[in-house]
Amino acid sequence: MAELRRVDPKTLVPNPNNPRSSIGSLEELRKLALNIKAIGILHPPAVRELEDGRLMIVAGHRRTQGAIYAGVPEIDVYVGDQSEDLDALAAVSENFVRLDMTEPEQWNSVTRLREQLGYTDPQVCAALMVTPSYLKRLSLLAKLPPPILDAIALGRGPDERQRKIIAQASLDEQRDAWAEMFSESVEDDEDPAEYRVKAEDPEDTVAWGALARNLEQKEWYARNARFGDDLARKHNIVWMEDLFAEPGTDSRYTLDATAYAAAQQEWLDNARPENSIVLVSDEYGYVRAPEGFITMGTWMATQEGEVMGYGLNPRTLKIVEERCRPYSAAKLEHTGGSSTPEAPKERPDVSGTGHKMIGEIRTVALREALGEVAETADPWELIAALLLALEAENVRVHGDASGNNWSEPTARTLAMADLFPEGSLVRDEKLIRRHTVTVLQSILNCDVSMHSGSGLPAQLVGVLFGADQKMPSMAFESFLKCYSKPGITRAVQTEGLAPQNTGKEMRAALMNHVGEGHWLPEVASFAQAQDVWTQKQKKKQQKIRELESVVDDEDLDEMPEDDFDGAADDEADLSNNPDAPVTEPDSEETFSLQAPEPERSEHNEAMQFMRDHLEIVVVA
């Protein structure tokens, strides 16, 4: 018989046959932990007692991990006496049948919490781990008719912008627009306003953009239309007059966005100028050149072979015009007009794909190394690592301490909530260390990316915490294929092997040589970053010394205000001839760019700014 026990979640043994191989992302684990902190574990994990007295988890691995992450000392568990076969069935069934709640189901639950149980919005947000903006997004569902709610439940709903526009219209207007859209999709005795989208229907069954435009009650003006009166009549467009329009302008407009868009599209398909091409719209609503062409800027000279492209902007319903050039001609111009093929460049030892693979593997090793020292790391090393992380290429500080993830809290936000709950630091060494490691794990990565990769700082943190020891052997086929033939030749020679005739033979020889051992090439190790970093620092210091040698601070400090106009010329002369005599100023009034006095003229303040922010370059 099952019994309820109170245990430390850290003592529970994971099920080696757990059907769920992953507990989800770190962000999801944080959300679950905060939810457990707020309302506890609603459904205790199911466990089974082993022969040695330990308790093994049957179902509830994520809840257990969330409790550990939240720092909960004890949780309730159900201790059952079922067999191992039943354990496996229970674990599989719990994960197999569980589905995420749809948005309408979520809103119904929120409504019950609000209206029947009296919870406030902040309490609902805290309990469900959603942001106020997400709750507001859900609240729009109260203004939508059932057919649209059904489509949203199927994952076929409008985007956030379209949802706002549709929800602003009355339910009757929404029903009428929906009925017009599906008037030909129902049987004679069915109401098109009640048409329901089915799971097997194509993805584009509902034209949400057209529905939103039709309900937006926006004026679509004749002056922006390319079609004439004949197409307007064909599409039953009835023009109205804008009584507040400026005199002398075409003030006719229509509210029928669907008909207006159809007339514009027909002009685009059948009436655009000869020898023109049709521009295409991407998923974000931007108009682009079709495949094989590139658009040309207005400042670029016109060349033979160019054509005009016309496209329909799906947001404004205006016809867009762009000069387009065939891609081959544009590429020829970019290479200077020469059709002579360039000499092939020697391939690098490791391809971009190989470096990307190295970056991904390094990231896993780095995070594993950081996780291993979460309880024992030297605080000063962690502080140094955090300072180093602020130099990472994927870190940006814009003047405040808030995160840049607007939908969910970041690791830094969660850390501050735990460490400074009431404005004062919670001096818990384990808590501080754990959050520091978590922030490092969330910020640093070794990905090869210009915009989101951390670069060398992450690799140096890996050196600091021994991440090379976590790197797997790289002697596997998919990685070795990233080597060029010269690269794989050097790799096998480094291992004392003789080069072979083909890259395939050398890969096989290297893998046989390594066998079950461990092979980590220098290019993939964390340690190699130290030399690269050292050289970069030397170059930076050299550049600083060169810049300092250009500007002689002592001479500038003694320069009178009246002689500032010739300062740059004098500076150049002194740089070229350090032994040239310096003329003493006639005036006794001098100024210092290093430490300006409190009473300064606007002229001197401008000079101070220039001194701090402008670079003087001496041209010989």
GUTOR-841203 format. One record per residue: x, y, z of N, C-alpha, C, O in turn. Coordinates in steps of 0.1 Angstrom, whole numbers, plus 5000, padded with zeros to 4 digits. Example, Ala and Ser with C-alpha at 12.3 -4.5 7.8 and 13.67 -1.06 7.14 Angstrom:
// GUTOR-841203
513249435078512349555078513249675078514249675085
512849785071513749895071512950005079513450115080
// end
This chain:
// GUTOR-841203
500849885000500050005000500950125000501950135007
500550234992501350354991501150435004500150435011
502250495008502250585020502950715017503850715008
502550815024503150955022504250975032504150955044
505451015026506651035035507151175032507051235021
507851225042508551355041510051335040510651275049
510651365029512051335027512851455021512251545016
514151445022515051545015515051505001515451394997
514751604992514751564977516051524972516151454962
517151574979518551534974518851394976519751334970
518051324985518351184988517651084978517950964978
516751134970516051054960516951014949517751094944
516850884945517650824934516950834921515850794920
517550894910516950904897516750764892517450674894
515650754884515350624877516250614865516150694856
517050504864517950494852517150464840517650484829
515850424841515050404829513950514827512950484821
514250634832513350744831513050764816513950794808
511750764811511450784797511750924793511950944781
511651024802511951164798513451184800513951184811
514151194789515651204789516151334793517351354797
515251444793515751574796514751634805513551614804
515251724815514251794824513951934818513352014825
514351954806514052084800515252184801516252154806
515052304797516052404797516252464812515352434820
517352524814517652584827516552694830516152704842
516052764820515052864823513752804827513052854836
513352684821512152614826512352564840511352564847
513552514843513752464857513652584867513152564878
514152704863514052814872512552844875512152874886
511752844864510352884865509652784874508852814882
509952654872509352544881509752564895508952554904
511052604898511552624911510852744918510452734930
510652854911509852964916508452924919507852974929
507852844910506452804912506352714925505452724932
507352624927507352544939507552634952506952604962
508352734950508552824962507252894965506852914977
506452934955505253004957504052924962503452964971
503852804956502652724960503052584964502152504968
504352544964504652404968504452304957504152344945
504652184960504452074950503052014952502651964962
502252034941500851994942500651844942499751794948
501451784933501351634932502751574936503651584928
502851514948504151464952504651354942503851284937
505951354940506551244932506251104937506151084949
506151014928505950874932507350804932508150824923
507650734943508950664945508750524949507650484952
509850444948509750304952511050274961512150324957
510850204971511950174981512750064975512249954972
514150084974515049984969515449894981515149914993
516149784978516549684988517449754998517449705010
518249854995519149915004518550025012519150095020
517250045010516550145018516350285011515650365015
517150305000517050424993515650434985515050334982
515250554982514050574974514350614960515050714958
513850544950514050574936512850634930511750594933
513050744922511950814916511250724905511950674897
509950714906509250644896508650754886508750734874
508050854891507450964883507651094891507351104903
508151194885508351324892509751374892510151444901
510551344882511951384882512051534881512851594888
511251604873511351744871510951814884511551914889
509851764891509451824904510551814914510751904922
511251694914512351674924513451774921513951834930
513851784908514951874905514552024908515352104912
513252054905512752194908512852224923513252334927
512552124931512552144946514052164951514252244959
514952084945516352094948516852234944517552294952
516452274932516952404927516352514936517052624938
515152504941514552604949515052604963514752694971
515852504967516452494980515452444991515552475002
514352374986513452324996514052205004514452104997
514052205017514752105024514051975024514651865025
512651975024511951845024510651855016510151965014
510351745010509151735001508351615005508951515010
507051605001506251485003506451394991506551444980
506551264993506551164982505651054985505451024997
505150984975504350864976505250744975505850724964
505350664985506150544984505250424981504450394989
505450374969504650264965505350124966506550124969
504550014965505149884966504949804953504949684953
504749884942504449814929505849754924506849794928
505649664914506849604908507549704899507049804895
508749654894509549744885508849754872508949864865
508049654867507349664855506249774856506049854846
505549774867504549874869505150014870504550114866
506350024876507050154877507250204863507050324860
507750124854508050164840506750214833506750314827
505650134835504450174829503950304834503450394827
504050324847503550454853504450574848503850674845
505750554848506650664843506350694829506250814825
506150594820505850624806504550694804504350794797
503450644811502150694810502050834814501350914808
502750874825502651004830503151104820502651214819
504251074813504851164804504151154790504151254783
503651034787503051014774501651084772501451144762
500851084782499551134781499451284784498451344781
500451334791500351474795500551574784501551554776
499751674782499851774771499851904778499351924788
500552004771500452144776499052194774498352164765
498652284783497352344782497352444771498352514768
496252444763496152544753495852684759495552694771
496052784751495752924756494352944761494153004772
493352894754491952904759491752834773491152884782
492452714774492352644787493052724798492552734809
494152784795494852864804493952984809493853014821
493353054799492453164802491253124811490953194820
490653004808489552954816490052934831489352964840
491252884832491852854845492052994853491753004864
492653084845492853214851491553284856491453344866
490553274847489253324851488653264863488053334872
488853134865488353074877489153124889488553144900
490453134888491253184899490853324903490753354915
490553404893490153544896488753554902488553614913
487753494895486353524898485853434909485053474917
486253304910485753214920486553214932486053194943
487853224931488753204942489353334947489953344958
489053444940489453574944490953614944491353704951
491753544935493153584934493353704926492553734917
494353784930494653904922495553874911496153764911
495653964901496553944890498053914894498653824889
498553994904499953964908500053824914501053754912
499053784922499153644927499053544916499753434917
498253564906498053474895499453464888499853354884
500053574885501353574878502353504886503153424880
502453524899503453454907503153304908504153224907
501953264909501553124910501853044897502352934897
501453104886501553044873502853074865503053014855
503653154871504953194866504853254851505453214842
503953354850503753424838503953574840503753614852
504253644830504453784832503053854830502153804825
502953984836501654054834501354074819500154074816
502354094811502054114796501453984790500553994782
501953864795501353744790499953724795499053684787
499653764807498353754813497353854805496253814802
497953964801497154064793496854004780495754024774
497853934774497653874761496553764762495653754753
496553684773495453584775494053654776493053594772
494053774782492753834785492053874772490853894772
492853894761492153924748491253814743490353834735
491453684749490653574744489253594749488353534742
488953674759487553694763486853774753485553784754
487453844744486853924734486753854720486553924710
487053724719487053654707485953554706485653494717
485353524695484253424694484853284694486053264692
483953184696484453044698485252994686486252924688
484853014673485652964662487053004662487952934659
487353134666488653184666489453124678490653094677
488753104689489353034701489752894697490752844702
488852824690489252684686490452684677491352594679
490652784668491752784659493052814668494152754665
492952904678494052924687494452804695495652774696
493452724699493752604706494452504698495252424703
494252504685494952414676496352464672497052394665
496652584677497952634673497952704660499052724654
496752744655496652804642496152954643495653014634
496353014655495853144657496653254651497753234646
496153384653496853504647498053534656498153494668
498953614651500053664659499553774668498353814668
500453824677499953914687499354044682498354094687
500054094671499454224666498154204660497254284662
497954094652496654064646495554034657494454074655
496053964667495053934678494554064684493354074687
495354164686494954284692493954354683492854404688
494254354670493354424661491954354660490954424661
491954224660490754144659489954164672488754184671
490554164683489854174696489254314698488354324706
489754414691489254544693487854564686487154654689
487654474676486354484669485254414678485554334686
484054444675482954384683482754234678483254194668
482154154687481954014684481054004671481353904663
480154084669479354084657480154104644480054034634
481054204645481954234634482854124631483154084620
483354054642484253944640483453824633484053764624
482253804638481453694632481153724617481253624609
480853844614480553874600481853854591481753804580
482953904596484253884588484553744587485053694576
484353664598484653514597483653454587484053364580
482453494588481453434579481753464564481653374555
482253584561482553624548483753534543483853504531
484753514552485953434548485553294545486153234536
484553234552484253094550482853064544482352964546
482353164537481053154531480953044521479852984519
482053004514482052904504482552774509482752674502
482852764522483452644528482452554536482852454541
481252604536480252534544479052484535478952524524
478352384540477152344533476052444534476152544542
474952424526473952524525473252554538472852664541
473052444547472352464559473252504571472752504582
474552524569475452564579475752714580475652784570
475952764592476252904594477752924592478552874600
478253004582479653024580480353094592481553084594
479553164600480153234612480553134622481253164631
480053004621480352904631481352804625481652694631
481952834614482852734608484152714617484652814622
484452584619485552554628486752504620486552414611
487952554623489152504616489452364622489352344634
489852274613490152134617491652114617492452184610
492152024625493551994627494151954613495351984611
493351884605493951834592493951944581494451924570
493352054584493252164574494652224571495552214580
494952274559496252334557496552454566495652514572
497852474568498252584577497752714574497452794583
497552744561497052874556495552884554495052964547
494852794561493352794560492752924564491852974557
493252984574492753114579493753224575494953224579
493353324567494153434563494053544574493353634573
494853524585494753614596495053754593494453854598
496053774584496353914580495253984573494954094576
494553914564493353974557492253994567491554094566
492053904577490953914586491254044595490354114598
492454054599492854174608492654304600492154404606
493054304588492954424580491454464578491054574578
490654354576489254384573488554434586487554514585
489054404598488454454610489154574616488654634626
490254614610490954734615490254864613490554964620
489254864604488554994601489555104597489355214602
490455064589491455164584490955214570490455134562
491255334567490955394554491955354544493155374546
491555294533492455254522492155354510491155344504
493155444507492855554499493055514484493955434480
492255584475492355564461493755614456494255564446
494255724462495455784457496655684459497655704452
496555584467497655494469497455364461498155274462
496355364453495955244445496555254431496555364425
497055134426497455134412496355094402496455124391
495355034408494254984399493355104396493255204403
492555094385491655194381490255164384489955074392
489355244378487955234381487355094377486455044383
487955044366487454914361487654804371486754724374
488854794377489154694387488354724400488054634407
488154854403487454884415485954834414485454784423
485454854402484054804400484054654400483054594405
485054584394485054444394485154384408484554274410
485754454417485954394431484954464440485054454453
483954534435482854594443483354694453482854694465
484354764449484854874458483954994457483855054446
483455044468482655164469483455264476483755254488
483755374468484555484474483755574482482555604479
484355624493483655724501484655844501485855834498
484055964505484856084505485356124519484556114528
486556154520487156204533486956354533487656424526
485956394541485556534542486656624548486656744547
487656564555488656644561490056634554491056684559
489956584542491256574534491656714529490856804528
492956724526493456854521492856884507492756784500
492657004504492057044491493057004480494257014482
492556954469493356924458493956784458494656744448
493556704468494056564469492856474466491756504468
493156344461492156244459491756194473492556124479
490556234477490156204491489256074492488656044502
489156004481488355884481489055764489490255754488
488255694496488755584504487655474505486455494503
488155354509487255244512487655184525488855194529
486755114532487055044544487154894542487454814551
486954854529487054714525488454674521488854674510
489254634531490654594529490754474520491654474512
489854384521489954254513489854284499490654244490
488854364495488554404481489754494476490154474464
490154584484491254674480492554594477493254614467
492854494486494054414484493954324472494854304464
492754274469492454194457492654264444493254214435
492154394444492354474432493854514430494254514419
494554544441495954574439496754454434497554464426
496354334439497054214435496754184420497654134413
495554204416495154174402495954274393496354234382
496054404397496954494389498354444388498954444378
498854394400500254334400500354224391501454204384
499354134390499454014382499254034367499953974359
498454134364498054144350498254284343498354284331
498554384351498554514345499854594348500054704344
500854534354502054594357502854614344502554544334
503854704343504554734331505254604325505554514333
505354604312506054494306507454484310508154584314
508054364309509454334312509754364327510954384330
508754364335509054384350508854254357508454154351
509354254369509254124377508354154389508154274393
507954044396507154054408508054034420508753934421
507954134429508754124442507954024451506654014450
508653964460507953874470507953924484508854014487
507053884492507053924506507553814515507253694513
508353844525508853744533507953724545506853784546
508353644555507453614566507253724575506253724583
508053834574507953944583507154064576507054174582
506754044564506054144557506854244549506354344544
508154214547509054294539509054244525508954124522
509154344516509154304501510554294497511354384499
510854184490512254144486512254114471511254094465
513454114466513654074452513453924451513753854461
512953874440512853724439514253664437515253724435
514253534437515453454436516153484423515453494412
517453504423518153544411518353684409519053724399
517753774417517853914416518253974429517953914440
518854094429519054174441518554314438518554364427
518054384449517554524447518754614447519754594454
518554724440519654824439519254954446518054994445
520155014453519855134460519755254450520255244439
518955354454518755464445519955544442520055614432
521055534450522255604448523155534438524155584433
522855404434523655324426523355354411522155374408
524355364403524155394389523355284382523455164385
522555324372521755234364522555164354523455224348
522355034352523154954342522154874333521054854337
522754834322521954764312521654624319522454564325
520454574316519954444321519154454334518554354338
519054584340518254594352516754594348516354634337
515954554357514454554355513854624367514454624378
512554664365511854714377511054604383510454524376
511054604396510254504403509054574411509254684416
507954504411506754554417506254454427506154334424
505854494439505354404449504354464458504254584459
503454384464502354434473502854424487503054314492
502954534494503254534508502054484516500954544516
502154374523500954314529500454394541499354374545
501254484546500754574558500154694553499054734558
500754764543500154894539499254884527498554974523
499354764520498654734507499054834496498254854487
500254894497500754974487501654894477502254794482
501654934465502554874455503954934457504155054456
504954844459506354884461507154874448506954774441
507954964445508754964433510254954437510655024446
511054864431512454854433513154824420512754744412
514354884418515254854407515854724411516354704422
515854624401516454494404517554464393517354494382
518554394398519654354388519854204390519854154401
519954134379520253994380521553964388522454044388
521453864396522453844406523853824400524853864405
523953754388525153724382525853854378527053874379
525053954372525554084368526054164380527154224380
525354154391525754234403526954174409527854244414
527154044408528353974414529554014405530654024410
529354024392530454054383530954194386532154224386
529954294388530354424392531154434405532054504406
530654344415531354344428532754304427533654344434
533054214417534454164415535254244406536354204401
534754364403535554464394535354434379536054494371
534354364376534054344362534954234355534854224343
535754174362536654074356536053934357535453894367
536053864345535453734345536553624347536153504346
537753664349538853574351538653504365538653584375
538653374366538453314379539653334388540753334383
539353364401540453384410541053244413540453144413
542353254417543053134421542453074434542153154443
542152944434541552884446542352904459543552894458
541752944469542452964482542552834489541752744488
543752824496543952704504542952684515542752784522
542352574516541352554527542052554540543152504542
541352614550541952604564541952464569541252374564
542652444580542752314585541452254590541052144587
540552344596539252304600538252394594538452514594
537152344589536152424582535352494593535452474605
534452584588533552664596532652564604532352594615
532152464597531352364604532052294615531452274626
533352274613534152214624534352304636534152264647
534552434633534752524644533352544651533352564663
532252544644530952544650530752434660530252444671
531152314655531052194663531852204676531452164687
533152254674534052274685533352364695533352344707
532752474690532152574699531052514707530852534719
530152434701529052364708529552274719529052264730
530552194715531152094725531852164736531652124748
532552274733533152354743532152414753532352414765
531052454748530052514756529552414766529352444778
529252294762528752184771529852164782529552144793
531152154777532152124787532352234797532552214809
532252364792532352474801531252474812531552494823
530052454807528952454817529052344827528652354838
529552224822529752114831530752144841530652114853
531852204837532952244846532452344856532852334868
531752444852531152544862530252474871530252514883
529352384867528452324876529152234886528652224897
530352184883531052094892531652174904531852124915
531952304901532552384912531452474919531852574926
530152454916529152544922529152544937528852654942
529652444943529652444958530952464964531052494976
532052464956533352464962534252574956535352594960
533852654946534652744939535152854948534452904957
536352894946536953014953536153134950536053164938
535653214960534853334957535653434949535053494940
536953444951537653544943537753504929537753584920
537853374926537853324912536553354906536553384894
535453334913534153364907533953504904533453544894
534453594913534353734911535153774898534653844890
536353714897537153744885536453694873536553754862
535853574874535153524862533953614858533753634846
533253664868532153754865532653874858532053924848
533753934863534354054857534754024843534554104833
535353904841535753864828534553844818534553874807
533453794824532253774816531653904811531053904800
531854014818531354144814532154194801531654284794
533254124799534054164787533654074775534154084764
532753974777532453884767531753954755531054054757
531853904743531353974731529853964731529254044723
529253874738527753864737527053934749525853924751
527854014757527354084769527254234765528154294761
526054294768525854434765525254494778524354444783
525854604783525254674794524854814789525654894784
523554844791522954964785522555064796521555134795
523355064807523155164817522255124829522055204838
521755004829520954954841521254814843521854744834
520654754853520954614857519854524852519854404856
518954564844517854484840518254384829519254414822
517554274828517954184817517354224804516554324803
517754154793517254184780516154084775515854094763
515753994784514653904780513353954785513153944797
512554014777511354084781510153984785509254024791
510253864781509153774784509353694796508353654803
510553664800510853584812511953634820512853704814
512053604833513153664841514453594837514553474833
515553664837516953614834517553554847516953574858
518653494845519453444857519853554866519753534878
520153664860520553784869519353834877519453864889
518153834870516953884877516653794889516253834900
516653654886516353564896517353564908517053554920
518653584904519653594915519453714924519553704936
519053834918518853954926517553934935517553984946
516553864930515353834938515753754950515153774961
516653654949517053574960518053644969517953634981
518953714963520053774971519653904978520153944988
518753984972518354114977516754114978516154204972
516154024985514654024985514054144991512954184987
514754215001514154335007515154445007515154535015
516054444997517054544995518354525002519354595000
518454425011519654395018520154265014519354175011
521454245013522054125009521854005018522054025030
521353895013521253775021522553705021523053655011
523253715032524653665033524753515035525153465045
524253445024524353295024525353255013525153275001
526453205018527653175009527253074998527553094986
526452975002526052874992525152934982525252904970
524253014986523253074977523953174967523753174955
524953254973525653344964526453264954526553304942
527153164959528053084949527153014939527553014927
526052964943525152894933524652984922524652954910
524153104927523653204917524753254908524553284896
525953274914527053324905527353224894527553264883
527453094898527752994888526552984877526852974866
525353004882524152994873524253114863523953094851
524553234868524753344859525853324849525653354837
526953274854528053244844527653144834527953164822
526853044838526452944829525453004818525452964807
524653094823523653154814524253254804523653274793
525353314808525953424800526953364790526953394778
527853284795529053244788528753124778528053034782
529253134766529253014757530353024748531053124747
530652914741531752904732531352894718532052854709
530052944715529552934702530253024692530753134696
530352984680531053064670529953154663529353114654
529853274669528753364664529253514666529753544677
529053594656529553734657528753804667529253904674
527453774669526553854677526253794691526053864700
526253664692525953604705526953514711526853464723
528153494705529153414711529953494721530153624719
530553434731531253504742532753524738533353614744
533253444728534653464724535653414734535353324742
536853474734537953434743537653434758538053344765
536953534763536653534778536053394782536453354793
535153344775534553214779535553104779535553024788
536453104769537453004769538453014781538952914786
538753144785539653164796538953114809539653064818
537653134810536953084822537052934822537152874833
536952874810537152724809538452684814538652584821
539552764811540852734816540952744831541452654838
540252844836540252864850539652754858540052724869
538652694852537852584860538052444854537252354856
539152434845539452294841538452234831538252114832
537952314822536952264813537552164802536852084797
538852174800539452074791539351934796539251844788
539251914809539051784814537651724811537451604812
536751814807535351774804535151754789534151704785
536151794781536051774767536051624763536951554768
535151584754535251444750536351424740536951524735
536651304737537651274726537051324713535851294710
537851394705537351444692537651354680537451394669
538151234683538551144672537251064668537150944669
536351144662535151074656534951134642535351244638
534251054634534251074619533651214615534251284607
532551244621531851374617532751494619532651594612
533551494630534451604633535651594624536051704618
536251484622537451464614537251504599538151544592
535951484595535651524581535751674579535851714567
535751744590535851894588537251934586537452054582
538251844587539651884584539851874568539251794561
540651974564541151964550542151854549542651804559
542551824537543651714536544951764542545551684549
545451884540546651934547546451934562547351894569
545251964566544951974581545051834587545651814597
544351734581544351604586545751534585546151454593
546451574575547851524574548751574585549451494591
548651704589549351754600548851684613549651664622
547551664614547051594626547651464629547951424640
547651374618548251244620549751244622550251164629
550351344616551851344618552151384632553151344638
551351474638551451514652551351394661552051384672
550551294657550451174665551451064662551450954667
552451104653553451014649553050914639553750804638
551950934632551550844621551950894608552251004606
552150794599552550824585551350874577550250814578
551550974569550451024560549950914550550750834546
548650914547548150824538547750894525547951014523
547250814515546950874502545750954502545651054495
544750924510543451004511543151044525543650994535
542251154525541851194538541051094546541151084558
540251004539539550904545540450804552540150764563
541550764545542450674551543150734564543350664574
543450864563544050924574543150934586543550924598
541850964583540850974594540750834601540750824613
540650734593540550594598541850564607541750504617
542950594601544250564609544250644622544650584632
543850764622543850844635542850784645543150774657
541650744640540650694649541050554655540850524666
541750474646542250344651543350364661543550294671
544250474659545350504668544850544681545350504692
543750624681543250674694542450564701542550554713
541650494693540850384699539950434710539150524708
539950374722539150414733539750524741539250564752
540950574736541650674744541050814742539850824737
541750914745541251054744542151134735543451144738
541551194725542351284716541751424715540551434711
542451524719541951654718542951744711543951774717
542651784699543551864691543652004698542752054704
544852064695545052194701544052304698543652384706
543552294685542552394680541252384688540452474688
540952264694539752244701539852264716538852264724
541052284721541252294736540952434741541052524733
540652444754540452574760541852634762541952764761
542852554765544152614768544752704757545552794760
544452664744545052744734544652894734545252974728
543552924741543053064742544053154749544053274747
544853094758545753174766546753244757546953364759
547353174748548353244739547653344730548153454728
546453314725545753414717545353534725545553654720
544953514737544553624746545853714749545753834748
546953644752548153724755548653804743548953924745
548553754731548953834720548053954718548454064714
546753934720545754044718546054154729545954274725
546354114741546654214751547954284748548054404750
548954214743550154284739549854394728550454504728
549054354718548754444707547954564713548154684708
547054544722546354654728547254744736547154874734
548154694743549154774751550054854741550354964744
550454784730551254854720550454974714551055084712
549254954711548455064705548255174715548355294712
548055144728547955244738549255324739549155454740
550355254739551655334740551855424727552355534729
551455374716551555454704550655574704551155684701
549455564710548555674711549155774721549055894719
549655724732550255814742551455894737551656004741
552155824728553355894723552956014713553756104711
551756004708551356114699551056234706551356344701
550356224718549956344725550856364737550956274746
551656474738552456504750551656584760551456704758
551256514771550356584780551056704787550356804789
552356694790552956804797552956934788552757044794
553256924775553257044767551857094766551657224766
550757014765549457064764549057134777548257234777
549557084789549157144801549657284803549057364809
550757314796551357454797550857544786551357654785
550057494777549657574766548557684770547557644776
548757814766547757914770546557904761546557844750
545457954766544157944759544258014746543657964736
544958124745544958204732545658124721545458154709
546558034725547257964715546657824711547257744704
545357804715544757674712544657644697544657534693
544357754689544157734675545257674668545057594659
546457694673547657634667548157514674549157464671
547257454683547757344691548057224683549057154685
547157194673547357074665548557084657549356984656
548857204651550057214643551257204652552257134648
551257264663552457254672552657114677553757064678
551557044679551656904683552356824673553156744675
551956844660552556774649554056804648554856714646
554356934650555856974649556656904660557756854657
556056904672556756844683556956694681557956634685
555856634675555956484673557056454663557756354665
557156534653558156514643559556554647560556494643
559656654656560956704661560856724676560556824681
561156614684561056624698561956724705561656774716
563056754698564056844704563756994700564557084705
562657024693562357164690562057234702561457184711
562557364703562257444715560757484716560057494706
560357484729558957524732558857664736559557704745
558057744729557857884732557057904744555957854744
557557984754556758004766555658104763555858194755
554458084769553358174766553658314773554258324783
553058424766553158554772552258574784552558634793
551058514783550058524793550358434805550858324803
550058484817550358404829549158304831549258214839
548058324824546958234826547158104818547258114805
547157994824547257874817546057784822545357814831
545857674814544857574818545457434817546457414811
544757344824545157204824544057124819542957124825
544357044809543356954804543156834813542056764812
544056804821543956694830543056714842542256634845
543156834848542356864860541757004859542357094865
540657024852540057164851539557214864539057134872
539657344866539257414878537657414877537057404867
537057434889535557434889535057554881534057534874
535657674881535257784873535857774859537057814858
535157724850535757704836534857784826533657794828
535457824816534757884805534157774796534657664796
533157814788532657714779533657664769533657554764
534657764766535657724756536557614762536957514755
536957634775537757534781537057394783537657294782
535757404786534957274787534957204774534957084774
534857274763534857214750536157144747536257034742
537257224751538557164750538757034758539356944753
538257034770538356924779537656804772538156694772
536456824766535756714759536556664747536656544745
537156764740537956714728539156634733539556544726
539756684743540956614748540656464752541456374750
539456444758539056314763538556224752538656104753
537956284741537256194732537856194718537456114710
538656294714539256294701540656234700541356254710
540956174689542256114687543056204678542556234667
544256244681545156324673545956234665546756154670
545856244652546656154643547656244636547356344629
548956204636549956284630550256214616550656094616
550156294606550456244592551756304587551856424586
552656214585554056264580553956314566554956364560
// end
